Amino acid sequence: MFSSATNTSFKNTSFKVVLPFFTYAALSFLVATVLLVTSAEAFTGHYFHPQILAITHIMALGWGTMIILGASHQLVPVLIEAKLYSNQLAYISFIFAATGIPLLVYGFYIFDMGWPAQWGGCFVLLAILSFLVNLAVSMAKSKQESIHAMFVFTATIWLFLTALLGLAQIYNFTCTVLPEDSLHYLTLHAHAGIVGWFLLLIIGVASRLIPMFLISKYTNVKLLGWVYGLINSALLSFVALFTFTSSETLFLVPVTTIFIALSMFIYYCYSAYKHRIRKQVDEPLKLSLLSFSMLLLPVLLLLIVIVFLSIGFGEKRHLLLSYGFLLFFGWITAIILGMTFKTLPFIVWNKAYHHRAGLGKTPNPKDLFSNGIFKSMAIAYLAGFISFAIGIIISNTILLNCGAILLLLTAILYNWNVLKLMFHKPLKV
């Protein structure tokens, strides 16, 4: 979801490495919304449901992670001011992930934790390991220190640990790998991925891109250091509490810490916005900025769930379902929908016109996709997101079905615009 326009050619990763990840992610989003339409009623039941597990992992891996991996191959060299170590490792990472994700999702959908899920999980783990090695060697060869690159590297370590635990949970269904049953570790697995991977990485990258796209001179490395420390300390304390205590009340500590870190980052974004040189903010960036405000909603919801559990109200399944939906279809999806059309046009433009830069008139990157389609997509997305979220909370199948159809329309419009970019033909001079 993140990339950077740069004229320093030695930093650029080939578009042949990046574009397959974007294409795969777009198609995954479409598949996830198709499943959402056919499985809407599952969201009136328990969150540990085969169809919900399948949709969640398409959104987390096929949609969010694939687009992040692709864009990171483009952005990290810019952050560390050095070449990506290996394009071959990038291709290997894509092949492993593209093969493993459908196998894993199929295993969840039919709820068979045999060979499809096991091999799928292994392939996904190898994809992450390939990316982690590529990232580590690239950073080791660079002399540039970057707080943004540290966010990305640490997030990838958390992703690897998340995938490793997930694979152990899969094998635990057929043989004893973990001391407790697999469901016991679901909360740990989910939050290591959500906070450790998505939150750390998105904040690290967005803190670089948002000021850049706003043309803002604002920077505050010390504030970002505090955000980095707070998120990681919250994660480590969460792991410790999960391992050594059963008191729900104590989990308020890491959740509150995350809330503080998010508030600090929102202040960072506001400061960058306030000090911007570009006064006119386009629609893709507005949607991306909105996504960080949306992130406060699931955190507040999680605080409510913990309070309910601590005072003996029992598990509130509709709140837990809402929490997951707000994260994957709210925060993560909103920022991808926005940032795709702030970043992918630059990648395509470099592919088509880089050799002609300065030699004649070329189109603006923002003219390579349809702004009208983007606006229609944004309207359908917000309406579908709100309808489905309310439908979960009040267990209303009419709202769930309406919301699912609108989100499917969002995915169709998103894919339409992405394909328009992918198949752009260079204009003749």
N, C-alpha and C positions, 0 to 999 in steps of 0.2 A: 504494500500500500504506500510505501514511502520510497521516494527516489529524489534525485537532485539534478537540476540543470547545471551543467558545468561545461566550460569550454576547455578545461584542462584534459586533453585527450588521454594522457597516460593514466588518469584516474578512472576512466570510464570502463565499465565491464561491457562486453559485447551484448547487443540487444538479443542475440541468439540465446544467451543464457537466461535473460530476464523474462522475455515475452512468454515462454511456455508456462511459467509459474502463474502469470496473470491470466492466461487463457484457461488454465486448469481451475483456478480459483473462481472465475466467472461462471464456468459450467457447474462447479460444485454448488455455488449459491443457487443456481437454477434448480438443480436436483433436490437440494434441501427444501426449497419452497414447494416443489411438487409433492414431496413427502409430507410437508406441513399441511397441504390441502387434503391429502388422502388420510392423514392421521390426526386431524384437528381434535377429534373427540378424545384421543388419548391424554390430552392435556387437562381433562376433567378428573383424571385418576391420580395414581402415584407417580412420582418422578422417576422411579426405577422401573421403567417400562421399555420393552425392546425398541419400539418405534421412536420413543423420545431419546433413548441412548444413541440410536442410529443418527437421528437428526442433529443431536448435540455434537457428535464426533465429525459429521460432515462440516458443520459450521466451524468447529474448533480447528480441525486439521485441513480439510479440503478448501475451506473459504479463508479463514483468518490466517492460519499458519503458512499455507502455500503462497499467499500474496505477500506476506511478510518476508518469507525466505527469498522470493524472487526479487523484491525491491531492496532487501538488505544486500544482496550481491552487487547491486548498483550503488547503494548509498555508502556502505562501509568504506570502500576505497576513498571516497570523498572525505569522510570523517577522519581517517587516519593518514590521509595524503600519501597513499601508496597503492600499488596495484593489488588487485585480488590475487592471492597466491596461486590458485588453480581453477581454471575454467572447467577442467575435467572433473574435479571434485564437485563442482556446481551441477554439472550434468548428471553425475552419479547420484547426488542428493535428490534431484528431480525424479529420476527413474525409480529409485527406491520408494520415494513418497507416493508417486503416481501409481505405483503397483500396490503398495501396502494399504493405502487409505480405502480403496473399494473393498478389498478383502476384509479389512477390519469392520467396516460399516455393515457389510453383508452378514458377518458373524453376529453383530449386535442385532440386526434387523430380524434375523430368524432365531436369535438367542441360542446360538450354537458356539460354544467356546472351544470348539475343536480346531482342526488345522487351518480353516480360513482366517479366523480371528488371531490365532497364534502366529501364523506366517505373516499376516498383515501387520501385527504389532512389531514383529522382528524387523520387517522392511522399514517401517516408520522410524524405529529406533536407529537403524543404520543410516537413514536419510539425515536424521538430526546429528548423528555422530560425524558424518561427512561434512556437514555445514560447520559444526563446532571446530573440527580440525582445520578447515579452510580459514575460518575466522581467527583462530588462535595463531596460526602461522603467519597470516597476513599482518596481524597486530604486532607480532614479535619482530617482523622484518621492518616495521615502521618505527621511526624515531619520534613520531608525533603522539603526544599524550592528549587524550580526548575523553571528557566526562561522558559524552554521548556514546562513544564506542564502549566504554565500561558498562553502561546500561545494557547495551546490546549483548556484550559477551556474558555478563552475569545472567541476563534473561535466558540466554541459550543454555547455560548450565542448568538452570531451573527447569527448562523444557526437557532436557535430557533426563533429569531425575524424575520428572513427571511421567515421561514415557516409560522409563524403566519400572516405576511402580505400577503403571497401568498394565505393562506386559506381565509383571508378576501376578497381578490380580486376575488376568485372563487365565494363566496357567494354574492358578490356585483353584479354579473351578474343577479341574480334572486331576490334580495332584497337589499334595500339601507343599506349598512354597512359603506361605505367610502364616504366622501364628494364629491369626483370626480369619474369619470368612472375608471374602472379597468386598462385600458391601460395607464392612466396617471401615475400609480405607477410602471409600468413595469421596468423603469430604476432604481428606488430605490430598488426594489425587487431583480433585477439581480445583482447589484453591492454590496449589503449587503451580498449576497451569495458568489459571486466571490471573493471579497476582504476580507470580514469579516470571512467567513468560510474557503474557499479553500486556499487563500493566507496566512492568519495568521497561519492556522494549518500546512500547508506544510512547511513554513519557520521554524516554531517552532520545528517540528519533524526532518526536513532535517538538521537543524543546529546541531542536536545531532547525526544523523546517518551518514552523509557524512564524518565527521572526523573519526568516528568509522570504517567505511568500508575502508577508506584510510589508516587506522592506523596512524592517525595524532594527534600530541599532541597539535595542535593549539586550543585555546579557547579564546573567547573575549565576556564575559557576558555584558560588558558595550556597545559594539557595537550592540549586540542583543537587549539590552534595548532601544537603540535609534531607531532601526528598529521597535520594538514593539510600541513605542510611536508615531512614525511617521505614521504608518499604521492606528492606532486607531484614531489619531487626524485627519487624512485625511478622514476617514469614518465619524466621527462626524461632521466635517465641510461640507462634502457632504450632509449629512442629513439636516443640518441647511440651506444650500443654496437651496436644493430641496424644503424645506418647506416654506422658506421666500422670495425667489427671483426667478425671471425668466430669469436672465442674464446668457447666456451661457458662456460668457467670464470668469466669476468668477469661473466656474468649472475647469479652468486651475490650480487653486491653489491646490485642493486636488489631481488632476491627477499628477501634478508636484511633489507633496509631495510623492506620491506612487512611482514615477520614482526614486526619491532620495533614498527611502527606499530599493527599488530593487537593485539599484546600490551598496548600502552599503552591502547588503546580497551577491551579486555576488562577491564583494571584500572578504567577509568572506569565501566563498567557494574557491576562488582562493588562499587565504592564507592557508586554510586547505590543499589544493592540493599541494601547494609549500612546506609545511612542512611535507609532508607525509613520512612515513617510507616505505610503500609498493609502490615501483616504478612502478610496473606493474598494470595498471588499467584495469579491465575487461569490457566487452561490456555492461552489464546491468548498471554499474555505469556510464560509458561514456554517455549512453542515458539519464540517470537521470540528469547528470550535464548539458547536452545539453539543457534540458527542461527549465532551468532557464534563459539561453540566449534567448530561444524562447519566454519567457514571456515578454521580452522588446518589441517584435513586436506588440502585441495588445495594449500595453500602448502607444507606439508611434502612432499607428493608431487612438487610441482614442483622442490623442492630435490633430491630423489632423482633425478629425470629428468636434471637438469643435471649432477649428479655422474656418472651413468652415461655421459652424452654426453662429458663432459670426460675420462674415463678410457678412452674408446674402446669402450664396450659397445654402441654403436649405439642406434638409436631403439627405445624400448620402447613400441610402439603401444598395448598394453593399459593402460599407466600413463597415457599421454596421453589415452586415451578415459576412463579413470577420473577424471582431473583435470577434464575438461570436465563429466562427469556430476555429480561432487561439487559443482561450482560452480552449475550451472543447476538440477539437481533436488535438490541438497542445500541449500547456503547460501541462495540466492535464493528457492527455493520455500518453504523452512521459514519464513523471515521473512515472506513474503507470506501464507502460510496462517495464521500467528499474528496479524500486524498487521491483516489484513483485518477480523477480528472484534473488534479493539480500536478500529477507526476507522470502518468503514462503518456500524455501528449508530448512531454519533453523527450521521452525515450524514443517515441515514434518519429518525432521531428528530427532528432539526431540521426536516426536511421536513414531518413529520406533526404535531409537537406544539409547535414553537417558539412559535406564536401563542397556545398555551394554557398556557405556562410560568407558574407562579405563580397560575393561576386555578382549578386543581383537580388531582386526582390523575392522573398520567400514568405509563405503564410505564417501567421502567428500560431504558436502551438495550441492556443485555446480555440482556434478556428478549425482544428482537425476533428472535433466532435461536435455534436448538436447540443446547443444550450437549451433548445426547446424540449428535446427528449430528456435532458437532465432535470429540468424543472418539473416535467410530468412525473419522472421517476421519484423525485423528492416528495412531491405531494402524495403519490400513491404509497410511498414508504411510511411517511408520518401517519397517514390515515390508517394504514394496515397495522403498524406497530401499536398505535393507541388502541385500536379495536381489539386486537388479539390479547394485549396485556390486560385490558378490562375484562375480556372474556375469560381469561384464566382466573382472575380474582373472584368473579361472581359465578364461575362455572356455567357460562352461557354459550351453548354450541352455535347459536346464530352469529354472535359476535366473533367467535373463534373462526368459523367458516368464512365470514366476510373479511376478517383480518388476514386470513391465510391466502385468500384469492388476491387481495390487494398486494400482499408481499410477493406473491407469484408474479403479478404484473410488474412490480418493482424489479424483480430479477430479470424479466424479459426485456424491459427497457434498458437496464444496466448492460445486459449482454449485447443488445442492439448497438448501443453507443461504443462499447468496447470493440465489437467487431468492425464498426465503422472506422475506428482508429487503426486496428490491426491491418485492415485491407486498404489503408490510404495509399493512393498512387501519387508519386511526386508530380507536382505541376510542372509543365514544360515552360521554360523561360521564353 
